[in-house]
Amino acid sequence: MSVERHLDGKVALVTGSTSGIGLAIAHGLAKRGASIILTGFGDEQLISKLKEDFTSKYNCRVDYIPADLSKVADINELFTSVIKLYPEGVDVLINNAGYNHVCLVEEYPEEKWDDMVAVMLSAPFHLCKRFIPLMKKKGWGRILITSSVHGMISTAGKAVYSAVKHGVVGLAKGIALEVVDYGITCNTLCPGFVDTPVTQKQIKQFVQDEGISLEQAKVDFVSKRQPTKTFIEPEHIAEYVAFICSPYAAQITGSAMPIEGGWLSK
Ligand code: NAD
């Protein structure tokens, strides 16, 4: 199926794009013509394989800039490196990097709380703060933050994760109002379970707790929560992001979009 290249000439920075949802989003944007800046953890071999994949599939410009988003110094270096490549900044900013640590609040390691907040709430703030003035000059921009279904509800053991994911929903709503006169939109994504390393860790725990096979655990784990009974594919999210970055989505701003197989309808 051919797709419209509505992002020709645009630049997208996608955090957490060395794996899972972020990588799929980067592919979706490159397919529409965007130049891509990848960032996230990964060894040299993985990064060169990822870059090669983008170049051969889309013939697009792709750069990789390493950064540990729990550190403001790294975020500053990331910003400086992007500006060296693209002095006018980026057109699309996808704040997606993250992970989960499932644990009751009373036992939650305090340094984990700090890290979760730093990576998933503070980093989007720092990146938005730095890139928005440049987007305003361009008079166009698309900002997305990956929240979660846990940006709307919570689960025992995920209080910290949901606190952070609720936080970015509020952040995006406020930003949406601040940039509304500049052709910029800001939205959050609220996925249910996607089969990525973040979920695989939880499923392994489920296998142990229930004493069942990995195959059975995958079915039970998802069916318990998502009425569709199947995992959400990273591409389902990526295609929605591609739409949000199209001219047809100019009026969608401040939204928190559930992509959760009906979980929230129960
Ligand atoms: P993933 O493990 O496949 O990808 C996570 C990405 O974030 C990787 O590129 C990793 O290198 C990067 N990252 C993690 N910590 C980082 C740090 N300190 N600095 C820089 N980069 C860092 O997992 P995923 O499922 O694709 O997760 C992406 C986002 O989606 C996360 O914010 C996660 O909370 C959210 N999410 C995931 C699910 C799910 O079911 N998988 C559901 C809802 C929301």
py3Dmol code that shows the C-alpha trace and the ligand (Angstrom):
import py3Dmol

protein = """\
ATOM      1  CA  MET A   1       0.000   0.000   0.000  1.00  0.00           C
ATOM      2  CA  SER A   2       1.485   3.380  -0.910  1.00  0.00           C
ATOM      3  CA  VAL A   3       1.371   6.092   1.740  1.00  0.00           C
ATOM      4  CA  GLU A   4       1.321   9.873   1.466  1.00  0.00           C
ATOM      5  CA  ARG A   5       4.737  11.434   2.090  1.00  0.00           C
ATOM      6  CA  HIS A   6       3.298  14.300   4.099  1.00  0.00           C
ATOM      7  CA  LEU A   7       6.483  14.592   6.177  1.00  0.00           C
ATOM      8  CA  ASP A   8       8.864  15.241   3.277  1.00  0.00           C
ATOM      9  CA  GLY A   9      11.416  17.834   4.419  1.00  0.00           C
ATOM     10  CA  LYS A  10      10.491  17.436   8.100  1.00  0.00           C
ATOM     11  CA  VAL A  11      12.744  16.220  10.909  1.00  0.00           C
ATOM     12  CA  ALA A  12      11.589  13.919  13.709  1.00  0.00           C
ATOM     13  CA  LEU A  13      13.355  13.230  17.003  1.00  0.00           C
ATOM     14  CA  VAL A  14      12.029  10.056  18.611  1.00  0.00           C
ATOM     15  CA  THR A  15      13.235   9.136  22.099  1.00  0.00           C
ATOM     16  CA  GLY A  16      13.328   5.476  23.051  1.00  0.00           C
ATOM     17  CA  SER A  17      13.586   4.619  19.369  1.00  0.00           C
ATOM     18  CA  THR A  18      16.111   1.787  19.612  1.00  0.00           C
ATOM     19  CA  SER A  19      13.337  -0.673  20.476  1.00  0.00           C
ATOM     20  CA  GLY A  20       9.595  -1.355  20.640  1.00  0.00           C
ATOM     21  CA  ILE A  21       7.023   1.397  20.224  1.00  0.00           C
ATOM     22  CA  GLY A  22       9.526   4.198  19.555  1.00  0.00           C
ATOM     23  CA  LEU A  23      11.273   2.237  16.825  1.00  0.00           C
ATOM     24  CA  ALA A  24       7.930   1.515  15.130  1.00  0.00           C
ATOM     25  CA  ILE A  25       6.979   5.211  15.381  1.00  0.00           C
ATOM     26  CA  ALA A  26      10.306   6.203  13.779  1.00  0.00           C
ATOM     27  CA  HIS A  27       9.627   3.775  10.900  1.00  0.00           C
ATOM     28  CA  GLY A  28       6.102   5.177  10.449  1.00  0.00           C
ATOM     29  CA  LEU A  29       7.463   8.720  10.214  1.00  0.00           C
ATOM     30  CA  ALA A  30      10.353   7.808   7.890  1.00  0.00           C
ATOM     31  CA  LYS A  31       7.853   6.073   5.587  1.00  0.00           C
ATOM     32  CA  ARG A  32       6.067   9.459   5.325  1.00  0.00           C
ATOM     33  CA  GLY A  33       9.300  11.209   4.302  1.00  0.00           C
ATOM     34  CA  ALA A  34      10.724  12.458   7.611  1.00  0.00           C
ATOM     35  CA  SER A  35      14.417  12.533   8.435  1.00  0.00           C
ATOM     36  CA  ILE A  36      14.896  10.641  11.659  1.00  0.00           C
ATOM     37  CA  ILE A  37      16.968  11.179  14.781  1.00  0.00           C
ATOM     38  CA  LEU A  38      17.131   7.994  16.818  1.00  0.00           C
ATOM     39  CA  THR A  39      18.046   7.987  20.496  1.00  0.00           C
ATOM     40  CA  GLY A  40      17.928   5.332  23.191  1.00  0.00           C
ATOM     41  CA  PHE A  41      20.144   2.592  24.590  1.00  0.00           C
ATOM     42  CA  GLY A  42      21.828   0.110  22.272  1.00  0.00           C
ATOM     43  CA  ASP A  43      25.277  -1.214  21.381  1.00  0.00           C
ATOM     44  CA  GLU A  44      27.175  -0.184  18.264  1.00  0.00           C
ATOM     45  CA  GLN A  45      26.087  -3.254  16.326  1.00  0.00           C
ATOM     46  CA  LEU A  46      22.386  -2.654  17.005  1.00  0.00           C
ATOM     47  CA  ILE A  47      22.610   1.040  16.145  1.00  0.00           C
ATOM     48  CA  SER A  48      24.377   0.461  12.826  1.00  0.00           C
ATOM     49  CA  LYS A  49      21.828  -2.249  11.939  1.00  0.00           C
ATOM     50  CA  LEU A  50      18.935   0.101  12.757  1.00  0.00           C
ATOM     51  CA  LYS A  51      20.420   2.946  10.722  1.00  0.00           C
ATOM     52  CA  GLU A  52      21.077   0.660   7.755  1.00  0.00           C
ATOM     53  CA  ASP A  53      17.478  -0.521   7.895  1.00  0.00           C
ATOM     54  CA  PHE A  54      16.117   3.050   7.670  1.00  0.00           C
ATOM     55  CA  THR A  55      18.422   4.018   4.822  1.00  0.00           C
ATOM     56  CA  SER A  56      17.675   0.940   2.751  1.00  0.00           C
ATOM     57  CA  LYS A  57      13.901   1.005   3.332  1.00  0.00           C
ATOM     58  CA  TYR A  58      13.174   4.736   2.991  1.00  0.00           C
ATOM     59  CA  ASN A  59      16.352   6.255   1.573  1.00  0.00           C
ATOM     60  CA  CYS A  60      16.022   8.831   4.361  1.00  0.00           C
ATOM     61  CA  ARG A  61      18.548  10.669   6.469  1.00  0.00           C
ATOM     62  CA  VAL A  62      18.932   8.947   9.814  1.00  0.00           C
ATOM     63  CA  ASP A  63      21.168   9.960  12.707  1.00  0.00           C
ATOM     64  CA  TYR A  64      21.678   8.408  16.109  1.00  0.00           C
ATOM     65  CA  ILE A  65      22.510  10.476  19.193  1.00  0.00           C
ATOM     66  CA  PRO A  66      23.095   8.634  22.465  1.00  0.00           C
ATOM     67  CA  ALA A  67      21.642  10.071  25.676  1.00  0.00           C
ATOM     68  CA  ASP A  68      20.661   8.786  29.080  1.00  0.00           C
ATOM     69  CA  LEU A  69      17.481  10.776  29.607  1.00  0.00           C
ATOM     70  CA  SER A  70      17.637  10.393  33.367  1.00  0.00           C
ATOM     71  CA  LYS A  71      20.470  12.967  33.253  1.00  0.00           C
ATOM     72  CA  VAL A  72      19.825  16.631  32.443  1.00  0.00           C
ATOM     73  CA  ALA A  73      23.447  16.970  31.231  1.00  0.00           C
ATOM     74  CA  ASP A  74      22.776  14.260  28.619  1.00  0.00           C
ATOM     75  CA  ILE A  75      19.534  15.984  27.581  1.00  0.00           C
ATOM     76  CA  ASN A  76      21.468  19.229  27.075  1.00  0.00           C
ATOM     77  CA  GLU A  77      24.074  17.386  24.986  1.00  0.00           C
ATOM     78  CA  LEU A  78      21.324  15.723  22.966  1.00  0.00           C
ATOM     79  CA  PHE A  79      19.758  19.128  22.281  1.00  0.00           C
ATOM     80  CA  THR A  80      23.123  20.648  21.276  1.00  0.00           C
ATOM     81  CA  SER A  81      23.866  17.718  18.949  1.00  0.00           C
ATOM     82  CA  VAL A  82      20.456  18.009  17.284  1.00  0.00           C
ATOM     83  CA  ILE A  83      20.978  21.746  16.738  1.00  0.00           C
ATOM     84  CA  LYS A  84      24.380  21.040  15.164  1.00  0.00           C
ATOM     85  CA  LEU A  85      22.622  18.765  12.654  1.00  0.00           C
ATOM     86  CA  TYR A  86      19.488  20.874  12.280  1.00  0.00           C
ATOM     87  CA  PRO A  87      19.998  24.501  13.427  1.00  0.00           C
ATOM     88  CA  GLU A  88      16.258  25.197  13.093  1.00  0.00           C
ATOM     89  CA  GLY A  89      15.340  22.338  15.388  1.00  0.00           C
ATOM     90  CA  VAL A  90      12.917  19.490  14.795  1.00  0.00           C
ATOM     91  CA  ASP A  91       9.382  19.479  13.418  1.00  0.00           C
ATOM     92  CA  VAL A  92       8.225  16.373  15.252  1.00  0.00           C
ATOM     93  CA  LEU A  93       9.190  15.581  18.835  1.00  0.00           C
ATOM     94  CA  ILE A  94       8.191  12.171  20.152  1.00  0.00           C
ATOM     95  CA  ASN A  95       8.867  11.746  23.895  1.00  0.00           C
ATOM     96  CA  ASN A  96       8.604   8.001  24.213  1.00  0.00           C
ATOM     97  CA  ALA A  97      11.531   6.583  26.218  1.00  0.00           C
ATOM     98  CA  GLY A  98      10.524   4.658  29.302  1.00  0.00           C
ATOM     99  CA  TYR A  99      10.334   1.459  31.276  1.00  0.00           C
ATOM    100  CA  ASN A 100       8.433   0.077  34.229  1.00  0.00           C
ATOM    101  CA  HIS A 101       9.302  -1.109  37.698  1.00  0.00           C
ATOM    102  CA  VAL A 102       6.367  -2.957  39.245  1.00  0.00           C
ATOM    103  CA  CYS A 103       6.428  -2.840  43.046  1.00  0.00           C
ATOM    104  CA  LEU A 104       4.224  -1.787  45.964  1.00  0.00           C
ATOM    105  CA  VAL A 105       4.769   1.818  47.107  1.00  0.00           C
ATOM    106  CA  GLU A 106       5.765   0.721  50.623  1.00  0.00           C
ATOM    107  CA  GLU A 107       8.644  -1.313  49.145  1.00  0.00           C
ATOM    108  CA  TYR A 108       9.481   0.971  46.234  1.00  0.00           C
ATOM    109  CA  PRO A 109      13.193   1.851  46.048  1.00  0.00           C
ATOM    110  CA  GLU A 110      13.425   5.639  46.358  1.00  0.00           C
ATOM    111  CA  GLU A 111      16.135   5.888  43.682  1.00  0.00           C
ATOM    112  CA  LYS A 112      13.750   4.079  41.296  1.00  0.00           C
ATOM    113  CA  TRP A 113      11.066   6.687  41.968  1.00  0.00           C
ATOM    114  CA  ASP A 114      13.609   9.420  41.109  1.00  0.00           C
ATOM    115  CA  ASP A 115      14.665   7.617  37.938  1.00  0.00           C
ATOM    116  CA  MET A 116      11.101   6.913  36.740  1.00  0.00           C
ATOM    117  CA  VAL A 117      10.202  10.586  37.225  1.00  0.00           C
ATOM    118  CA  ALA A 118      13.431  11.720  35.535  1.00  0.00           C
ATOM    119  CA  VAL A 119      13.118   9.519  32.433  1.00  0.00           C
ATOM    120  CA  MET A 120       9.372   9.629  31.837  1.00  0.00           C
ATOM    121  CA  LEU A 121       8.196  12.991  33.243  1.00  0.00           C
ATOM    122  CA  SER A 122      11.169  15.353  33.561  1.00  0.00           C
ATOM    123  CA  ALA A 123      12.842  14.396  30.253  1.00  0.00           C
ATOM    124  CA  PRO A 124       9.711  15.226  28.186  1.00  0.00           C
ATOM    125  CA  PHE A 125       9.507  18.553  30.063  1.00  0.00           C
ATOM    126  CA  HIS A 126      13.180  19.372  29.371  1.00  0.00           C
ATOM    127  CA  LEU A 127      12.959  18.437  25.693  1.00  0.00           C
ATOM    128  CA  CYS A 128       9.689  20.329  25.140  1.00  0.00           C
ATOM    129  CA  LYS A 129      11.128  23.386  26.908  1.00  0.00           C
ATOM    130  CA  ARG A 130      14.152  23.390  24.608  1.00  0.00           C
ATOM    131  CA  PHE A 131      12.463  22.590  21.287  1.00  0.00           C
ATOM    132  CA  ILE A 132       9.178  24.549  21.536  1.00  0.00           C
ATOM    133  CA  PRO A 133      10.722  28.019  20.900  1.00  0.00           C
ATOM    134  CA  LEU A 134      12.234  26.691  17.648  1.00  0.00           C
ATOM    135  CA  MET A 135       8.972  25.011  16.620  1.00  0.00           C
ATOM    136  CA  LYS A 136       7.169  28.314  17.224  1.00  0.00           C
ATOM    137  CA  LYS A 137       9.590  30.010  14.798  1.00  0.00           C
ATOM    138  CA  LYS A 138       8.804  27.329  12.205  1.00  0.00           C
ATOM    139  CA  GLY A 139       5.070  27.898  12.750  1.00  0.00           C
ATOM    140  CA  TRP A 140       4.425  24.155  12.695  1.00  0.00           C
ATOM    141  CA  GLY A 141       5.105  21.262  14.996  1.00  0.00           C
ATOM    142  CA  ARG A 142       3.869  17.983  16.380  1.00  0.00           C
ATOM    143  CA  ILE A 143       4.668  16.882  19.934  1.00  0.00           C
ATOM    144  CA  LEU A 144       3.676  13.509  21.344  1.00  0.00           C
ATOM    145  CA  ILE A 145       4.352  11.917  24.702  1.00  0.00           C
ATOM    146  CA  THR A 146       3.892   8.201  25.275  1.00  0.00           C
ATOM    147  CA  SER A 147       1.734   7.887  28.362  1.00  0.00           C
ATOM    148  CA  SER A 148      -0.176   4.632  28.938  1.00  0.00           C
ATOM    149  CA  VAL A 149      -3.552   3.276  29.864  1.00  0.00           C
ATOM    150  CA  HIS A 150      -1.962   3.851  33.291  1.00  0.00           C
ATOM    151  CA  GLY A 151      -2.181   7.566  32.509  1.00  0.00           C
ATOM    152  CA  MET A 152      -5.925   7.136  33.080  1.00  0.00           C
ATOM    153  CA  ILE A 153      -6.260   4.328  35.622  1.00  0.00           C
ATOM    154  CA  SER A 154      -3.912   2.429  37.917  1.00  0.00           C
ATOM    155  CA  THR A 155      -3.108  -1.101  39.094  1.00  0.00           C
ATOM    156  CA  ALA A 156      -1.617  -2.306  42.383  1.00  0.00           C
ATOM    157  CA  GLY A 157       2.156  -2.320  41.939  1.00  0.00           C
ATOM    158  CA  LYS A 158       1.992   0.396  39.288  1.00  0.00           C
ATOM    159  CA  ALA A 159       1.236   3.442  41.447  1.00  0.00           C
ATOM    160  CA  VAL A 160       4.563   5.071  40.584  1.00  0.00           C
ATOM    161  CA  TYR A 161       4.296   4.252  36.879  1.00  0.00           C
ATOM    162  CA  SER A 162       0.755   5.598  36.756  1.00  0.00           C
ATOM    163  CA  ALA A 163       1.728   8.737  38.700  1.00  0.00           C
ATOM    164  CA  VAL A 164       4.322   9.496  36.041  1.00  0.00           C
ATOM    165  CA  LYS A 165       2.033   8.562  33.160  1.00  0.00           C
ATOM    166  CA  HIS A 166      -0.841  10.695  34.564  1.00  0.00           C
ATOM    167  CA  GLY A 167       1.716  13.503  34.879  1.00  0.00           C
ATOM    168  CA  VAL A 168       2.551  13.621  31.187  1.00  0.00           C
ATOM    169  CA  VAL A 169      -1.138  13.760  30.276  1.00  0.00           C
ATOM    170  CA  GLY A 170      -1.384  17.006  32.257  1.00  0.00           C
ATOM    171  CA  LEU A 171       1.896  18.275  30.820  1.00  0.00           C
ATOM    172  CA  ALA A 172       0.686  17.699  27.252  1.00  0.00           C
ATOM    173  CA  LYS A 173      -2.677  19.377  27.885  1.00  0.00           C
ATOM    174  CA  GLY A 174      -0.999  22.506  29.238  1.00  0.00           C
ATOM    175  CA  ILE A 175       1.560  22.621  26.416  1.00  0.00           C
ATOM    176  CA  ALA A 176      -1.230  22.155  23.857  1.00  0.00           C
ATOM    177  CA  LEU A 177      -2.859  25.355  25.131  1.00  0.00           C
ATOM    178  CA  GLU A 178       0.429  27.262  25.226  1.00  0.00           C
ATOM    179  CA  VAL A 179       1.338  26.504  21.580  1.00  0.00           C
ATOM    180  CA  VAL A 180      -2.132  26.523  20.026  1.00  0.00           C
ATOM    181  CA  ASP A 181      -1.535  29.757  18.042  1.00  0.00           C
ATOM    182  CA  TYR A 182       1.668  28.482  16.422  1.00  0.00           C
ATOM    183  CA  GLY A 183       0.477  25.548  14.324  1.00  0.00           C
ATOM    184  CA  ILE A 184       1.782  23.124  16.940  1.00  0.00           C
ATOM    185  CA  THR A 185      -0.210  20.297  18.503  1.00  0.00           C
ATOM    186  CA  CYS A 186       0.675  18.294  21.607  1.00  0.00           C
ATOM    187  CA  ASN A 187      -0.958  14.973  22.488  1.00  0.00           C
ATOM    188  CA  THR A 188      -0.376  11.833  24.523  1.00  0.00           C
ATOM    189  CA  LEU A 189      -0.630   8.175  23.551  1.00  0.00           C
ATOM    190  CA  CYS A 190      -2.229   5.802  26.029  1.00  0.00           C
ATOM    191  CA  PRO A 191      -1.475   2.228  24.943  1.00  0.00           C
ATOM    192  CA  GLY A 192      -2.562  -0.931  26.697  1.00  0.00           C
ATOM    193  CA  PHE A 193      -0.276  -3.983  26.556  1.00  0.00           C
ATOM    194  CA  VAL A 194       2.187  -4.052  23.673  1.00  0.00           C
ATOM    195  CA  ASP A 195       4.544  -7.045  23.359  1.00  0.00           C
ATOM    196  CA  THR A 196       7.860  -5.241  23.997  1.00  0.00           C
ATOM    197  CA  PRO A 197      10.623  -5.743  26.603  1.00  0.00           C
ATOM    198  CA  VAL A 198       8.632  -3.581  29.080  1.00  0.00           C
ATOM    199  CA  THR A 199       5.766  -6.117  29.036  1.00  0.00           C
ATOM    200  CA  GLN A 200       7.919  -9.239  28.604  1.00  0.00           C
ATOM    201  CA  LYS A 201       9.455  -8.665  32.044  1.00  0.00           C
ATOM    202  CA  GLN A 202       5.972  -8.568  33.595  1.00  0.00           C
ATOM    203  CA  ILE A 203       4.884 -11.701  31.723  1.00  0.00           C
ATOM    204  CA  LYS A 204       7.942 -13.607  32.987  1.00  0.00           C
ATOM    205  CA  GLN A 205       6.862 -12.695  36.524  1.00  0.00           C
ATOM    206  CA  PHE A 206       3.304 -13.852  35.688  1.00  0.00           C
ATOM    207  CA  VAL A 207       4.699 -17.238  34.503  1.00  0.00           C
ATOM    208  CA  GLN A 208       6.428 -17.645  37.855  1.00  0.00           C
ATOM    209  CA  ASP A 209       3.428 -16.500  39.934  1.00  0.00           C
ATOM    210  CA  GLU A 210       0.897 -18.698  38.115  1.00  0.00           C
ATOM    211  CA  GLY A 211       3.186 -21.651  37.326  1.00  0.00           C
ATOM    212  CA  ILE A 212       2.074 -21.735  33.687  1.00  0.00           C
ATOM    213  CA  SER A 213       3.809 -21.811  30.307  1.00  0.00           C
ATOM    214  CA  LEU A 214       5.001 -18.627  28.617  1.00  0.00           C
ATOM    215  CA  GLU A 215       2.541 -19.204  25.781  1.00  0.00           C
ATOM    216  CA  GLN A 216      -0.409 -19.591  28.176  1.00  0.00           C
ATOM    217  CA  ALA A 217       0.789 -16.627  30.231  1.00  0.00           C
ATOM    218  CA  LYS A 218       0.773 -14.364  27.183  1.00  0.00           C
ATOM    219  CA  VAL A 219      -2.862 -15.268  26.484  1.00  0.00           C
ATOM    220  CA  ASP A 220      -4.019 -15.045  30.124  1.00  0.00           C
ATOM    221  CA  PHE A 221      -2.098 -11.852  30.895  1.00  0.00           C
ATOM    222  CA  VAL A 222      -3.657  -9.926  28.041  1.00  0.00           C
ATOM    223  CA  SER A 223      -7.149 -11.495  28.156  1.00  0.00           C
ATOM    224  CA  LYS A 224      -7.519 -10.502  31.798  1.00  0.00           C
ATOM    225  CA  ARG A 225      -7.276  -6.827  30.868  1.00  0.00           C
ATOM    226  CA  GLN A 226      -7.868  -6.235  27.160  1.00  0.00           C
ATOM    227  CA  PRO A 227     -11.274  -7.287  25.769  1.00  0.00           C
ATOM    228  CA  THR A 228      -9.658  -7.813  22.340  1.00  0.00           C
ATOM    229  CA  LYS A 229      -7.564 -10.538  24.071  1.00  0.00           C
ATOM    230  CA  THR A 230      -4.522  -9.785  21.938  1.00  0.00           C
ATOM    231  CA  PHE A 231      -1.489  -7.549  22.272  1.00  0.00           C
ATOM    232  CA  ILE A 232      -1.491  -4.156  20.620  1.00  0.00           C
ATOM    233  CA  GLU A 233       1.103  -4.079  17.832  1.00  0.00           C
ATOM    234  CA  PRO A 234       3.700  -1.268  17.907  1.00  0.00           C
ATOM    235  CA  GLU A 235       2.601  -0.506  14.321  1.00  0.00           C
ATOM    236  CA  HIS A 236      -0.962   0.216  15.514  1.00  0.00           C
ATOM    237  CA  ILE A 237       0.480   3.042  17.580  1.00  0.00           C
ATOM    238  CA  ALA A 238       2.929   4.123  14.884  1.00  0.00           C
ATOM    239  CA  GLU A 239       0.175   4.520  12.275  1.00  0.00           C
ATOM    240  CA  TYR A 240      -1.855   6.655  14.677  1.00  0.00           C
ATOM    241  CA  VAL A 241       1.202   8.856  15.246  1.00  0.00           C
ATOM    242  CA  ALA A 242       1.683   9.191  11.477  1.00  0.00           C
ATOM    243  CA  PHE A 243      -1.925  10.401  11.269  1.00  0.00           C
ATOM    244  CA  ILE A 244      -1.410  12.874  14.151  1.00  0.00           C
ATOM    245  CA  CYS A 245       1.547  14.262  12.174  1.00  0.00           C
ATOM    246  CA  SER A 246      -0.633  14.757   9.074  1.00  0.00           C
ATOM    247  CA  PRO A 247      -2.536  17.920   8.133  1.00  0.00           C
ATOM    248  CA  TYR A 248      -5.831  16.105   8.865  1.00  0.00           C
ATOM    249  CA  ALA A 249      -5.007  16.071  12.579  1.00  0.00           C
ATOM    250  CA  ALA A 250      -4.476  19.825  12.935  1.00  0.00           C
ATOM    251  CA  GLN A 251      -7.480  20.068  15.293  1.00  0.00           C
ATOM    252  CA  ILE A 252      -6.426  17.204  17.553  1.00  0.00           C
ATOM    253  CA  THR A 253      -4.523  18.713  20.434  1.00  0.00           C
ATOM    254  CA  GLY A 254      -4.371  18.146  24.184  1.00  0.00           C
ATOM    255  CA  SER A 255      -5.836  14.688  23.653  1.00  0.00           C
ATOM    256  CA  ALA A 256      -4.920  11.498  25.490  1.00  0.00           C
ATOM    257  CA  MET A 257      -5.636   8.735  22.980  1.00  0.00           C
ATOM    258  CA  PRO A 258      -6.380   5.263  24.362  1.00  0.00           C
ATOM    259  CA  ILE A 259      -5.065   2.451  22.140  1.00  0.00           C
ATOM    260  CA  GLU A 260      -5.932  -0.321  24.569  1.00  0.00           C
ATOM    261  CA  GLY A 261      -8.146  -2.993  23.044  1.00  0.00           C
ATOM    262  CA  GLY A 262     -11.218  -1.795  24.960  1.00  0.00           C
ATOM    263  CA  TRP A 263      -9.567  -2.024  28.416  1.00  0.00           C
ATOM    264  CA  LEU A 264     -11.034   1.310  29.562  1.00  0.00           C
ATOM    265  CA  SER A 265     -14.565   0.416  28.487  1.00  0.00           C
ATOM    266  CA  LYS A 266     -14.908  -2.269  31.141  1.00  0.00           C
TER     267      LYS A 266
END
"""
ligand_1 = """\
44
NAD
P 11.076 -0.823 25.005
O 11.845 -1.377 26.141
O 10.951 -1.646 23.762
O 11.642 0.607 24.607
C 12.044 1.551 25.563
C 12.979 2.550 24.932
O 13.298 3.566 25.904
C 14.318 1.921 24.499
O 14.752 2.517 23.299
C 15.254 2.299 25.643
O 16.622 2.348 25.261
C 14.714 3.687 25.998
N 15.104 4.112 27.348
C 14.776 3.535 28.538
N 15.353 4.198 29.539
C 16.048 5.223 28.986
C 16.877 6.256 29.510
N 17.155 6.381 30.829
N 17.447 7.131 28.634
C 17.238 7.012 27.304
N 16.471 6.059 26.755
C 15.887 5.176 27.592
O 9.623 -0.523 25.596
P 8.293 0.080 24.929
O 7.182 -0.774 25.378
O 8.460 0.347 23.481
O 8.183 1.447 25.736
C 8.123 2.712 25.120
C 7.184 3.609 25.916
O 5.871 3.071 25.859
C 7.540 3.731 27.393
O 7.374 5.077 27.793
C 6.498 2.854 28.084
O 6.220 3.252 29.388
C 5.309 3.073 27.152
N 4.262 2.059 27.196
C 4.536 0.744 26.928
C 3.512 -0.183 26.963
C 3.752 -1.647 26.678
O 2.838 -2.468 26.920
N 4.887 -2.045 26.167
C 2.212 0.227 27.274
C 1.972 1.564 27.532
C 3.006 2.480 27.489
"""
view = py3Dmol.view(width=600, height=400)
view.addModel(protein, "pdb")
view.setStyle({"model": 0}, {"cartoon": {"style": "trace"}})
view.addModel(ligand_1, "xyz")
view.setStyle({"model": 1}, {"stick": {}})
view.zoomTo()
view.show()
